[in-house]
Amino acid sequence: MTARLVAVLASAALLASGFTVANVLPAAAVGDETTISLANQARAIEGPGPVKFDASMSTVSTASANQMAVSQLFAQLVVATPSITAYERSYFEHWVDADSNGCDTRHEVLIAESITPVVRGTGCTITSGTWFSWYDGVTWTDPSDVDIDHMVPLSEAWDSGADRWTATQRRDFANDVTLDVALEAVTDNVNQSKGASDPASWLPPDVDVQCRYVTSWILVKFRWGLTIDGAERSVLSDILTGECGAALVVAPSTANTMSALPEPGVVRLSGSNRYATAVAISQQYQPEVDAVYVATGTNYPDALSAAPAAAKQGGPLLLTPPTGLPNSVRAEILRLQPSLIVVVGGAGVLSSTIYAQLSALAPNIRRDGGANRYETSRIVIDRAFPEGASKAFFATGANFPDALSASAAAGTTGSPVFLVNGLAGGVDSATASLIQKLGVTSAVIAGGTGVVSSQVERSLRAQPSVNTVVRYAGSNRYATSREINRNSFAAAPQAFFAVGTGFADALAGAALAGRNSAPLYVVPSTCVPANIVDDLTELGTTNRVILGGTGVLSNNVANLTRCGSPPPIVIPSNPGDSKNCSSFSAWVAAQNWYNNYFPHYGDVARLDSDNDGIVCESLPGAPPSP
């Protein structure tokens, strides 16, 4: 038997077992009809129905340049050790309605794979159809008996390289309907028996389809640039011996999973002020983003929860003064063409004038604002994570450094950051209720007991849904930043750096770092702590993003100049109740004074009468009242 005929017969066998003509192809020299005929002879016996050659599927006749034996495609997969970074299912947003037709991905697959037209109820509810589960050779008519299997399970994808992807890339993988072998309608308990297994530990119970199964597995891994481990490679190699490995397939187009891997070097994102710097960061996003978050640039609490929310939506975080939208910010929003603008904070934080200006720039707009920073945090989280989140970070709302690093780590894993009153006796009832609503099982505390008390930790452990609570903390803000990142990233081709004594530049940067699955380190203005430099080597970091100009972070930081000794944290002495609003001639002076002392001593001079983070609202230049 010639090698060419072996390939034709192998391709015909795969077609007979259910492959579409677009995926498994004969060599052009022997002709399409030869393989179609062979496949139909087999399918007439097996019963799935005939293959119909569709001339519109031009890849059968014209894509021979992309054809190769399955074994050749298999040889292109990279063997690597699986990731050791912990996996959470919430990292992959799945069953989305990508085309906004009312049917999520599960429904789309059920409709596409039903042998007979599905019967639908209201909306996209499917009440019946006919699904052939080729894993075990069983046919079902009730959709409740059918699961949609990710050919390569989500956790397997995570271990094989998806831990380095952006949240958007993971969402695209979890909902990939462009490669018809990526998602399969199969018997529910068979899918459950597979779980997160790779072919080294699970294969379909019908041995006659195991060649088809491993071929589909290889196609998905090739498309998404996923690696294989040694045991997986051994099993795949054994099954591909002989006719199975000789079958001809069309190599699928590769997904753009390398976009988050930057060129080696240093990038500085900065502008003439905090608003221009946020615009420079936002310009790293392509137009037509799903959402843009807009927060005040004069204070930090609202934006701390907004950064991971923006990362979850795949959009940027922009800053604005409280009283009017800068032209540069307006122009950037017009460039981005967002579907939605989210205004973060109440009207006392970002005025109704700004809201009106923003409403003209996108088809949809909403305000996520509460009576105080903690309620605003909850509202932002509740609306940005409608499908829940198994993991959540918790940081003090009284200061910014710990939450900034947590925001980037949370954005990487599609997790929210809760702001809490760290010195309270526990989490309040509203926060506890939202934890349960989201289904949080893993809680991460950012910062030591001096900023988030042991009482709050015990309260988190007592939440019914929470199984684990960990605390990432160091002796100061720089050490805490390091602990958050070294426990959140197993590899990091890119890393972001922000000054640890200011918040403005890092707010927008945290959203971008989260989107890029990159850590954000808060560091001194003139050097990088030596242990962080060492960590970057272990993480394989080759691209460094500096947030802010040289007046904020010097070139020493860009060059990874090591700090000679642990940098001191300069804490101002407690001024006591030494000021009142009449001590200041303008609102901005009062707000700056408050911002300097509040992180350390709270509203010691009682300038914020309504606890909204905006002081002395009767002074000239203050934001207008709601």
DRENMIZA-6941 format. One record per residue: x, y, z of N, C-alpha, C in turn; residue in three letters. Coordinates in steps of 0.02 Angstrom, whole numbers, plus 50000, padded with zeros to 5 digits. Example, Ala and Ser with C-alpha at 12.3 -4.5 7.8 and 13.67 -1.06 7.14 Angstrom:
REM residues 2
506604971650390506154977550390506604983550390Ala/506424988850354506844994750357506455000250394Ser/
END
This chain:
REM residues 626
500434994050000500005000050000500445006250000Met/500315011049955500725017049951500585021750010Thr/501075025950024500975030750079500395035450063Ala/500315037249997499775041749979499105038549993Arg/499035031949977498405028549988498265027850063Leu/498795026550102498715026350174498415032850200Val/498675038450175498435044950197497705045950178Ala/497525043750116496835044550094496365040350137Val/496555034050149496135029650189496075032250261Leu/496635034850288496605037550356496155043650359Ala/496205047950309495775053850306495045051750300Ser/494915046750259494235044250251493975041550317Ala/494405038050354494195035350419493995040850467Ala/494385046250468494215051850512493565055150490Leu/493465055850424492835058550400492255054050420Leu/492355047650415491825042950433491645043450506Ala/492125045050549491985045550620491695052250640Ser/491615056750592491255062850608491605069350592Gly/492225069250569492565075450553492225078950494Phe/492225085450493491975089050435492515089250381Thr/492295090250320492765090250264493265095850271Val/493075101150304493525106950309494115105550355Ala/494055100350398494585099150446495055093550425Asn/494795088350394495215082750374495165081950299Val/495725082550264495705083250192496145078150158Leu/495955075950099496385071650059496915075650024Pro/497435072249999497915075649956497565077649892Ala/497715083549867497375086049808497465081249749Ala/498035077749747498185073449689497695067749682Ala/497425065149737496975059549732496255061749727Val/496105068249740495445070849728494985070449788Gly/494535075449791494065075949846493555070149844Asp/493315068449784492775063649780492995056749803Glu/493645055149794493895048549816493795047849891Thr/494015052849929493965052350001493235052850024Thr/492835057149992492135057750010491785051050000Ile/491945047749944491635041249930491815036049982Ser/492465035749999492685031050050492365032550118Leu/492325038850134492035040750199491295038850201Ala/490925039950147490215038550148490075031050151Asn/490535027150122490445019950129490475017850202Gln/490955020850238491025019150309490435021850349Ala/490225028050334489695031250373489015027850360Arg/488935024950300488315021250287488235015350334Ala/488815012550353488805006850400488715009250471Ile/489085014650489489075017150558488445020950575Glu/488145024350525487515027650537487495035050548Gly/488065038750552488015045950564487725049950506Pro/487665046850446487405050550389487955052450341Gly/487785053950278488305055150227488655061850235Pro/489275062050212489645068250206489435071550141Val/489265077850143489075081450082489615086250063Lys/489905085350005490425089849983490125096649967Phe/490385101749997490135108549988490685112549953Asp/490535114549892491035118249853491245124649885Ala/490805127349930490985133649964491555132550013Ser/491665126250032492215124750078492835123950036Met/493075129450010493605129349961494255126649987Ser/494305126050054494925123450082495045116250059Thr/494505112550042494595105650021495015105449957Val/494875110049911495205109749847495795114449841Ser/495805119849880496305125049869496795125849926Thr/496665122549983497095123650041497625118250049Ala/497795114849993498265109350000498935111650027Ser/499085118050017499725120550043499735120350119Ala/499125120550151499085120250224498975113250249Asn/498945108250204498835101450226499495098350250Gln/499415094150300499985090250324499725084350362Met/500135079350370499945073650410499865075750483Ala/499405072450518499305074050589499965073550627Val/500365068550609501005067550644501475073550634Ser/501425076750575501845082650562501615088550605Gln/500955089350611500695094650653500875093450726Leu/500825087150746501015085150814501745086850828Phe/502175085850779502895087150788503045094550801Ala/502575098950783502685106150794502495108450864Gln/502165104150903501985106050972502605106051016Leu/502645110751060503225111551104503105107651169Val/503615103951189503585100251252503845104751307Val/503465105451361503665109851416503365107451481Ala/503665109451536503405107851602502775111951615Thr/502245108951640501625112651653501735118351703Pro/501335123551696501365129251742501205127051813Ser/501525130251861501375128851931500935134151962Ile/500725139151923500275144351948499585141351959Thr/499275142952016498625140052033498095142251983Ala/497685137451963497145138651914496485139951950Tyr/496095144551922495405145651944494975145851882Glu/494395142451884493955142251825493725149251804Arg/493665153751853493435160551838493935164451795Ser/494545161851787495035165251745494825165051671Tyr/494385160351654494145159651585493405161551583Phe/493245167351559492545169251552492245165051495Glu/491755160951511491495156551459490725156951455His/490475154251400489775154551382489535161751377Trp/489885165551337489705172451323489275172851260Val/488915178251253488525179551193488935184251149Asp/489415181551113489895185651077489585189751022Ala/489075187050989488765190650933488125194250952Asp/487975194351018487395198151044486735196051011Ser/486675189550997486045187250966485585183851016Asn/485765184351081485355181351133485535174251150Gly/486005171251113486215164351125486945164251147Cys/487075161251205487775160851227488125155051191Asp/488765154151205489155149251168488885142251176Thr/488665140451235488375133751245487785132651198Arg/487345137551196486765136851152486965136651078His/487465140651060487685140650990487945133750970Glu/488315130351015488575123750999488005118650995Val/487535119051042486975114451041486585115050975Leu/486475121250953486115122350890486515119650831Ile/487165121050830487585119050773487675111550768Ala/487685108050825487855100950824487245096350827Glu/486645099250833486055095050832485945092250761Ser/485815085750757485705082550692485045084750662Ile/484565086250705483905088750684483825095850709Thr/483385099850678483275106650703483065106650776Pro/483375110950817483205111150888482525114350897Val/482195112550952481575115750973481735120751026Val/481535126951016481725132351062481115135051098Arg/481225136951161480715140351199480825147851195Gly/480715151251251480815158451251481555160051245Thr/481695165651211482385167751202482775162451165Gly/483325160351195483735155051163483705148551202Cys/483185147751243483105141551279482975135751230Thr/483365130451237483305124651193482975119051233Ile/482415116451207482045111351243482175104351216Thr/482355103751152482515097151125482895097851060Ser/483195092251040483585091850978483835084650973Gly/484345083450932484635076850926485395077550924Thr/485725075050975486445075850980486785069050984Trp/487255067850939487635061650939488295062850976Phe/488375059551032488985060151073489485055051047Ser/489955057351006490415052650974490935049851022Trp/491005052851081491475050051131491265042851150Tyr/490595041851155490355035351178489825032251132Asp/489685035551075489225032851026488495032851046Gly/488285037651088487605038051113487255044251086Val/486605043651070486215049251045485725051651099Thr/485665058251105485235061251156484755066251123Trp/484165066951153483685071851129483535077251181Thr/483725076051243483615080951296484265084751308Asp/484285091351301484915095051309485205094551379Pro/484805092751428485065091951496485525085951503Ser/485495081351453485935075551454486595076851419Asp/486685082951394487265084551353487675089951386Val/488325088951389488805094151410489165096751348Asp/489395102951351489845105551300490555104851326Ile/490925100351295491605098851318492105103451284Asp/492535106551323493125109751295493615104151278His/493745103251213494185097851192494825097951234Met/495135103751239495685104751286495395108351346Val/495335104951404495015108051462495355114651482Pro/494965118951514495215125551532495835125151577Leu/495805120651626496385120151671496995117351635Ser/496885112851586497435110251546497735115851504Glu/497305120151476497555125951438497955130451483Ala/497715131651544498075135851592498775133151604Trp/498815126651617499455123451631499915123351570Asp/499625124051511500005123351449500185129951416Ser/500095135451452500285141951425499785147451433Gly/499145145851446498635151051452498715155251515Ala/499135152951561499255157051621499615163551603Asp/499905163951543500245170051520499795174351476Arg/499205171951460498765175651416498405181251452Trp/498115185651414497685190851442496995187751455Thr/496595191351495495915189051509495515188451445Ala/495625192951397495265192751334495455186551294Thr/496095184851293496315178851257496025172551288Gln/495995172351354495695166551387494945166051372Arg/494615171751370493895171751352493805169151281Arg/494225171351235494165169051166494285161551160Asp/494765158951198494885151651197494275147851223Phe/493995150251278493435146751310492805146851268Ala/492775151251218492175151951177492335151251103Asn/492835147151086493075146751017492605142450975Asp/492165145750938491715142150892491985142450820Val/492565145550810492845145950742493205139550723Thr/493425135550771493725129050758493235123850783Leu/492925120150737492345116250757492515110150800Asp/493145108650811493325103150856493485105750926Val/493475112250936493665115051001493145113751055Ala/492495113651035491945112651081491505107051053Leu/491355102151094490975096351072490385094951118Glu/489795093551089489215091551127489255084051140Ala/489325082151204489435075051222489025073251283Val/488965066851296488615064351354488895067451418Thr/488435069851461488665073651519489125069751565Asp/488935063451582489365059851630490025057651599Asn/490045056851533490685055351500491135061451505Val/490855067351492491245073451499491495074451570Asn/491065072751618491265073451688491815068451707Gln/491795062551676492335057751690492995060151661Ser/492965063951607493575066751578493855072151623Lys/493425076551648493645081851692494175086151660Gly/494725087051695495275091151670495845086951642Ala/495715080751625496245076151606496495077451535Ser/497125075851524497405075851457497415068551433Asp/497595067351369497575060451343498005055451380Pro/498475057751420498885053151458498485049651513Ala/497935052751534497535049751588496805048651569Ser/496595050851509495895049651489495845049651413Trp/495475044751386495305044351315494575042251311Leu/494225043751256493525041751250493435034251259Pro/492885032151290492775024951301492695021051236Pro/492485024351182492435021051117493125021151084Asp/493465015451084494155015251059494205017050985Val/493655016150949493675017550877493725024950862Asp/493605029250910493635036450897494245039650931Val/494675035550959495245038550995495725042050948Gln/495795039650887496215043150838495915050050824Cys/495255050150814494915056550801495015061350861Arg/494975058450921495035062650981495715065850986Tyr/496245061950978496915064850985497065069650927Val/496775068350869496865073050813496555079750831Thr/495945079550858495615085750879496015089250933Ser/496275085450980496685088251034497295091951005Trp/497625088850957498215091950927498035098250888Ile/497465098050852497245103950815497125109950861Leu/496805108650918496665114150966497315116750996Val/497745112151016498375114351047498815118250996Lys/498805116050934499185119650883498895126550873Phe/498235126950865497925133450852498085138550906Arg/498085136350968498165140951024498875141251051Trp/499355137951018500045138351039500165135451107Gly/499785130251126499845127151192500375121651190Leu/500705120751246501245115751251500955109051271Thr/501375103851267501195097151292501745095051341Ile/501555090751389502065088151435502315081351410Asp/502795078551445503115072451423502645066551419Gly/502235065551471501775059851472501255060551417Ala/501005066551408500515067951355500815066351287Glu/501435068451276501765067351212501845059851198Arg/502005056051249502105048851240501465045451217Ser/500895047151248500265043951230500045046151160Val/500105052551145499925054951079500345051551025Leu/500985050951038501435047750990501235040550977Ser/501055036851029500855029851021500225029250978Asp/499735033650989499105033150952499215035250879Ile/499675039750867499785042250799500205037550757Leu/500415031950785500805027150746500365024250690Thr/500625023950630500265020750575499775025350541Gly/499185022650523498695026350483498455032750517Glu/498375032650582498115038550617498575044450607Cys/499215043450615499685048950606499775051150535Gly/499585046650487499665048350416499085052450389Ala/498525052750426497935056450402498125063650389Ala/497845066350336497985073250316497475078050347Leu/497725083350375497295088450404497505095250377Val/497055100050384497235106950369497445110250434Val/498045112850436498275116350496497835122450507Ala/497515122950566497065128650578497465135150585Pro/497125140650573497455147150585497625147650658Ser/498185150750673498405151250742498105157350775Thr/497895156550837497615162150875498185166750897Ala/498015173050906498515178050925498625177851000Asn/498965172651023499105172151095499785174951113Thr/500135177851065500795180551079500775188151087Met/500175191151082500145198451082500355201451148Ser/500305197551202500495200251267501245199451281Ala/501605196251235502315195351245502695200951210Leu/502945205751247503235211751216503955210651194Pro/504185215451154504885215451135505315217051195Glu/505915214151199506365215951254506515223351254Pro/506615226151314506795233151319506395236751372Gly/506415243351369506075247551418505605252251382Val/504995252751407504495257451380504295262051437Val/504305268551424504075273351474503425276351449Arg/502895275751489502245278551472502135284551518Leu/502135290551489502085296551531501795302251491Ser/501555307251527501295313251497501475319251540Gly/501215324951522501395331151557501085331551627Ser/500555327651639500245327351705499905320551711Asn/499575319351767499285312751780498755310851728Arg/498385315751704497865314351655498165312551587Tyr/498695315951569499045314351506499405307651511Ala/499665306051570499975299451578499465293851570Thr/498875294851599498335289851591498155289051518Ala/498145294551481498005294151409498545290251373Val/499185291551391499735287851360499675280351372Ala/499455278551432499355271451448498765268651408Ile/498225272551404497635270451367497775269351293Ser/498265272951266498415272351195498735265551177Gln/498855261451227499085254651214498505249951194Gln/497895252451198497305248551180497085250151109Tyr/496835245151075496555246151008495845248951014Gln/495615252350961494925255050963494405249450968Pro/493785251750983493205247350989493265242851051Glu/493475245751107493485241951169492775241251196Val/492675236251237492015235151266491825240751314Asp/492305242951354492145247951406492755252251421Ala/492625258451440493125262951468492885265151536Val/493315264451586493165266851654493475273751663Tyr/493105278351694493345285151705493285286551780Val/493835288551811493855289951883494195296651895Ala/494095299451954494425305751972495175304751979Thr/495545309751959496275309551967496525312752030Gly/496055315352072496265318852132496275314452194Thr/496015308352188496025303752244496015296652217Asn/496185291952258496305285152234495765279952248Tyr/495355280452301494955274652321494505271752266Pro/494145275952231493675273352181494035269452127Asp/494605271852105494955268752049495285262152068Ala/495405260952132495745254752152495335248552133Leu/494685248652144494265243052123494115243452048Ser/494135249452020493985250251948494525247351904Ala/495155247351926495695244851883495605237451865Ala/495505232851913495395225951892494725224951856Pro/494225229251871493595228851834493705230651761Ala/494105235851749494265237751680494655232251645Ala/495125229151681495505223651652495045217851633Ala/494545216551675494055211251661493675212751596Lys/493525219151585493145221151525493605222051464Gln/494265221751475494735222751420494825229851399Gly/494645234651442494705241751425495135245551473Gly/495285251851458495725255851501495365259551556Pro/495765262351600495525266851652495815273751639Leu/495385278651630495605285551619495435289851679Leu/495815295251688495725299751744495495306551720Leu/495135310051763494905316851746494875320951810Thr/494965327551805494835331751863494085331451880Pro/493905333351941493205332751961492725337451925Pro/492985342851897492535348051873492455348551797Thr/492895345451759492845346151687493285341051651Gly/493065338651594493415333451557493965336651513Leu/494595334751523495125337551480495025335551407Pro/495235340051362495165338551291495535332251270Asn/496115331051302496505325151284496145318651303Ser/495785318851360495405312951380494805311951333Val/494475317351316493915316851269494145313851202Arg/494705316351177494965313851113495145306451117Ala/495415304351173495605297351180494985292851182Glu/494465295051215493855291051217493555290551147Ile/493565295951109493325295651040493735290750999Leu/494395290551011494805285750974494635278550993Arg/494495277451056494375270651080493695267951057Leu/493215272251044492545270251022492255264851068Gln/492205266251132491955261051178491205259951170Pro/490995253851185490275252451188489965255251251Ser/490365255951303490105258151368490625262451403Leu/490405267851434490825271751480490555270751551Ile/490995269051597490815268251667491125273951706Val/490705278151735490935283751776490965281151848Val/491565281351877491665278351943491635283751997Val/491175282852043491085287652097490445291652090Gly/490195294152145489585298052144489675304852113Gly/489125308552109489145315252078489565320052119Ala/489675318652182490115322852222490855321752206Gly/491005316152172491685314552153491815316552080Val/491375314352036491385316451966490705319551950Leu/490705325851933490095329951931489615327751876Ser/489005330051882488505328751830488705332051764Ser/489105337351767489355340551706489805335751668Thr/490265332551704490705327751672490305321851645Ile/489815319651683489395314051660489055315751594Tyr/488805321851590488465324051528488965324351470Ala/489565326751484490075327051431490255320051406Gln/490315315451452490495308551434489925305051398Leu/489305306651415488735303151385488695304251310Ser/489005309551286488985310951214489525307051176Ala/489945303251211490525300051180490445292551169Leu/489905289651193489805282351185489055280951185Ala/488855275351156488145273751153487845272051221Pro/488255269951268488005268051335488455271051389Asn/488155272951444488525275751500488165273951564Ile/488545272851617488245271751683488705274651736Arg/488425275751794488825278051851488855272551904Arg/489455270651923489565265951978489795269952038Asp/489345272152079489525276352136489095274952196Gly/489395275252254489035274152317489145279852365Gly/488905278952425488945284252475489645285252501Ala/490085280252495490775280752516491205275952474Asn/491845275952487492315271952446492165264452450Arg/491915262152506491785255052514491155252952475Tyr/490645257052477490045255452438490195256052363Glu/490575261152344490775261652273491155255452251Thr/491605253052292491985247052276491515241152264Ser/491025240352306490555234752299490145235452235Arg/489925241552220489515242552160489925241052097Ile/490545243452095490985242152038491065234552028Val/491195231052083491315223852079490675220152058Ile/490125221852088489495218352074489325218852000Asp/489445224651970489245225651900489765223051851Arg/490385222751871490915220451826490995212951826Ala/490735209551877490825202351882490145198851888Phe/489725199551837489045196651843489035189151847Pro/489575185851822489595178551824489945175951887Glu/490115180451932490445178451994491195178251987Gly/491525176552042492255176152044492445171552101Ala/492815166352086493005161652139493565164352182Ser/493935169252156494495172052193494405179552199Lys/494585182452256494535189652265495095192052311Ala/495325198152297495835201352338495495206352384Phe/495795207452443495525212152492496085216752515Phe/495975223252511496485228152529496165233852567Ala/496565237252606496315242952643496085248452596Thr/495545251852615495325257652577495625264052601Gly/496065263652652496355269652681497025271452651Ala/497305267252608497935268752575497955265052509Asn/498445266752467498435264252398498965259152379Phe/499575258952409500105254852379499935247352374Pro/499655244552428499515237352426498985235652374Asp/498475239852370497925238552323498155239352251Ala/498655243552238498895244352169499205237952143Leu/499655234952182499945228552160499415223152157Ser/498955223252204498415218252204497965219052143Ala/497865225352121497425226552064497695223352000Ser/498355223851990498655220751930498615213151935Ala/498775210351993498735203052001498025200651993Ala/497545204452020496835202552014496605202951942Ala/496815208251907496625208951837496875203251794Gly/497465200651812497745194951775497305188851779Thr/497005187751837496615181651848495865182951844Thr/495655188851821494945190251816494615190551884Gly/494965193251933494705193552002494585200752023Ser/494115201852069494005208652095494465210352153Pro/494505216852168494845219252228494325222852271Val/494185220152329493745223352378494135228252420Phe/493885234352427494155238852477493775237752542Leu/494155237052596493845235852661494125240652712Val/493745241652764493995245452822494445240652860Asn/495095241252849495565236252874495625236052949Gly/495415241352984495485241453056494825239953092Leu/494325237953053493685236153082493725229253115Ala/493195227553150493175221053183493015215253138Gly/492895216553074492735211453025492445214552963Gly/492285210552913491975213252853491245214952869Val/490995220252839490305222252853489825217652817Asp/489185218352834488685213752807488605214452731Ser/488665220652706488595221652633489155218152595Ala/489765218552621490325215152590490245207652595Thr/490035205252653489925198052661489405195452613Ala/488875199352603488345197352556488605196852485Ser/489035201552465489305201452397489795195652388Leu/490175194152440490625188352437490235182052421Ile/489665181252455489245175352443488945175452373Gln/488715181252351488405181852285488895179952229Lys/489525182152237490025180652186490265173352189Leu/490165170152246490415163352254491155163052267Gly/491415167952303492135168252318492325162352363Val/492795158352339493045152752380493755153952405Thr/494125158452372494815159852390494905167252401Ser/495115169152460495205176152478495945177652488Ala/496185183052458496885185152464496905191952497Val/497235192452554497305198852589497955202052567Ile/497925208252545498515211952525498725216552582Ala/499295214952613499545219152667499535215652734Gly/499935218352780499995215352846499425217052892Gly/499465214652954498925215653003498865222953024Thr/499385226953010499335234053026498865237852980Gly/498725234952921498275238352874497625234452864Val/497655227852868497045223652867497105218952927Val/496705220252977496795217153042496675209553042Ser/496905206353093496775199153101496035197853112Ser/495675202853140494955202053148494605201653080Gln/494835205753032494555205452965494725198752933Val/495335196352944495535189852917495085184352945Glu/494965184353011494535179253041493825179753013Arg/493595185753002492935186752973492885183752903Ser/493415184652863493425181652796493415174052800Leu/493795171352846493805164052853493125161252874Arg/492735165452906492075163152930491535163552876Ala/491685166452818491185166952766491025160052738Gln/490385158352730490185151552712490505148952647Pro/490595153352597490855151052533491615150552531Ser/491955153852578492685154552575493025148352604Val/493445145252563493805139252585494515140852608Asn/494835145652574495525147252591495605154852597Thr/496025156852644496225163852652496975164052658Val/497305168052616498025168952620498165176452626Val/498735177952656498935184952665499625185852633Arg/499675190852588500315192552558500535199252588Tyr/501065199052626501275205052662502025205152671Ala/502295211252675503005212252688503095217552741Gly/503715219252753503875224052806503695231252787Ser/503625232652723503415239252700503045238452633Asn/502845243952603502445243552542502815240252484Arg/503485241152482503875238052428503925230552437Tyr/504015228552500504055221352514503375217952505Ala/502835221552521502165218752510502035218052435Thr/502235222952396502155222552324502515216452297Ser/503125215352322503495209452299503135203052318Arg/502875202552379502545196452401501925195052359Glu/501545200252344500945199352303501135196452235Ile/501655199252205501835197152137502185190352135Asn/502615189052183502965182552181502495176752196Arg/501935178152228501435172952240500895172652187Asn/500915177452140500385177752089500635176152019Ser/501295176252009501565175251941502125170051942Phe/502055164951898502585160051890503075162251836Ala/502835166451791503255169151737502965175951719Ala/503395180451697503175187251680503645190251629Ala/503505189351564503935192451514503935200051519Pro/503395202851546503325210051553503175211851625Gln/503435217451649503285219851717503205227451716Ala/502745229851758502615237051763502905239651829Phe/503105246051828503405249251887503065255951899Phe/502875257151961502565263451981502875265752046Ala/502895272252055503185274952117502735273052176Val/503045271352231502665269052290502405274552333Gly/502575280852318502355286352361501805290552328Thr/501565288452270501015291952237500575286952202Gly/499965289152187499485284352161499285285652089Phe/499335291752065498985293652003499205289551943Ala/499865289151930500095285651870499945278251873Asp/499975275451932499885268251939499155266051931Ala/498675270551941497975268551936497815265951866Leu/497975269951815497855267851747498315262051728Ala/498925262151753499405256851738499195250051765Gly/498845250051822498625243651851498125240151805Ala/497685244051772497205241051725497565237951666Ala/498065241451639498435238751582498855232751602Leu/499175233051660499565227351683499115221251692Ala/498525222251721498055216651729497845213851662Gly/497715218151614497525215651547498085211651516Arg/498705213851526499285210551496499545204751537Asn/499195203051591499425197651636500135198751659Ser/500265204951680500935206951702500905209551774Ala/501435208451813501445211251880501575218751880Pro/501345222251931501495229251941501855229852008Leu/502455232552006502855233552067502845240852087Tyr/502695242252150502795249052175503505249252204Val/503875254252183504585254652199504765261852219Val/505345262852249505585269752262505695273352196Pro/505785279852200505845283852139506525283252105Ser/507035280752139507715280852111508055274152108Thr/507715268752129508045262152128507515256752134Cys/507735250452126507295244752132507585240252187Val/507185238252236507435233752288507775227552258Pro/508345225652287508755220352258508385213852249Ala/507955212052298507605205652292507095205752235Asn/506825211552219506375212052161506765211152097Ile/507365213952093507795212952033507935205552024Val/508085202052078508205194952074507575191152051Asp/507005193152077506375189952057506255190651982Asp/506405196551956506285197851884506695193151841Leu/507295191451864507705186651827507375179851827Thr/507125177751884506795171251888506155171051847Glu/505805176651843505175176951806505285177451731Leu/505905178551710506055179251639505815185851610Gly/505825191151650505585197651628506095200951582Thr/505875202551521506315205851473506055212651452Thr/505435214151469505145220551450504905224151513Asn/505125230351522504945234151582504555240451561Arg/503985241451592503555247151577503585251851636Val/503835257951624503915262951677503325267751673Ile/502965268551726502375272751728502555279551757Leu/502535284751714502685291451737503355293851710Gly/503455300451713504065303451688504665302451734Gly/505235305151713505855304251752505825307951819Thr/505385312851824505305316151888504945311851939Gly/504615306551915504255301951959504665295651970Val/504885292551916505325286651919505935288051875Leu/506515288351906507115290151869507335284451823Ser/507825285951780508095280851736508445275251774Asn/508615276551837508905271151878508405265451885Asn/507765267051891507255261851895507215258051829Val/507205261751774507185258551708507775253851698Ala/508345255551726508955251551719509035246351774Asn/508525245751817508535240851872509135241851919Leu/509285248151933509815249651982509575247452051Thr/509975243252083509775240552148509825245752203Arg/509345245552247509375249952306509925247452352Cys/510315252152380510865250252424510635247252489Gly/510075249352514509785246752576509035247652571Ser/508655244152612507935244952608507735252352612Pro/507375254852562507215261952561506755263952618Pro/506885269652647506455271852702505775274152676Pro/505265272952716504595275552703504515281652747Ile/504455287452716504395293652753503665294752771Val/503505294152834502825295252858502795301952894Ile/502355306352873502315312852907502065311952978Pro/502295316453020502055316253090501325318153092Ser/500995315653143500275316953150500145324353164Asn/499775327753119499655334953131499105336253181Pro/498735331053199498175331953245497625336153213Gly/497175338253254496605342353231496825349653228Asp/497305350853181497625357453180497385361853123Ser/496935359253081496695363153025495935362953023Lys/495655368152992494955367952972494915370852902Asn/494325370852873494275372852803494485380152792Cys/494385384252842494575391252835495335392252834Ser/495715386952850496445387452848496705387552776Ser/496275386052727496485385452658496115390452615Phe/496475393352567496165398352524495795395252465Ser/495965388852448495655385552391495575378152407Ala/495095375152373494935368052387495535363552372Trp/495905364752319496445360252300496975359752354Val/497105365252389497595365152444497335360852502Ala/496695361452517496405357352570496415349952552Ala/496255348452489496245341552468496945338452469Gln/497445342252448498125339752449498355338452520Asn/498185342852566498365341852637498045335452663Trp/497415334552647497045328652668497355322252639Tyr/497515322452573497805316552541498475314552571Asn/498845319452597499495318052627499435314452694Asn/498945316452733498895313652801498385308052808Tyr/497875307852765497335303052774497585295752774Phe/498035293752728498245286752727498545284352793Pro/498795288952832499145287052894498725288152957His/498315293452957497955295253019497205296253009Tyr/496955294952948496255296052936496105303552931Gly/495465305252938495255312252933495355315653000Asp/495985316353017496165318653084495915325753098Val/495865329853046495635336753055494885337553040Ala/494555332153025493825332053012493635337052957Arg/493995336552901493855340952845493335337952797Leu/493235331352801492775327952755492125326452794Asp/491675331252792491085330852835490605325252815Ser/490595323252751490125318052730490475311552709Asp/491115310952725491495304752715491485302352642Asn/491515307052595491525305052525492215305852493Asp/492715307552534493395308452508493515315352480Gly/493015319652478493085326452452492995331152512Ile/493515335052526493515339252586493295346452570Val/493095349952621492975357152618492615359152553Cys/492035356452544491675357252481491385364252471Glu/491455368452521491235375452513491785380052487Ser/492405377452483492965381652461492955382552385Leu/493255388052362493295389152289493665383452254Pro/493375381252199493685375952159493465368952178Gly/493035368352230492805361752251492325358852199Ala/492295352252193491815349152147491105351152167Pro/490655351852119489965353652136489635348152175Pro/489165349952218488795345052258488345340952212Ser/488185334752233487745330552192487075333952180Pro/
END
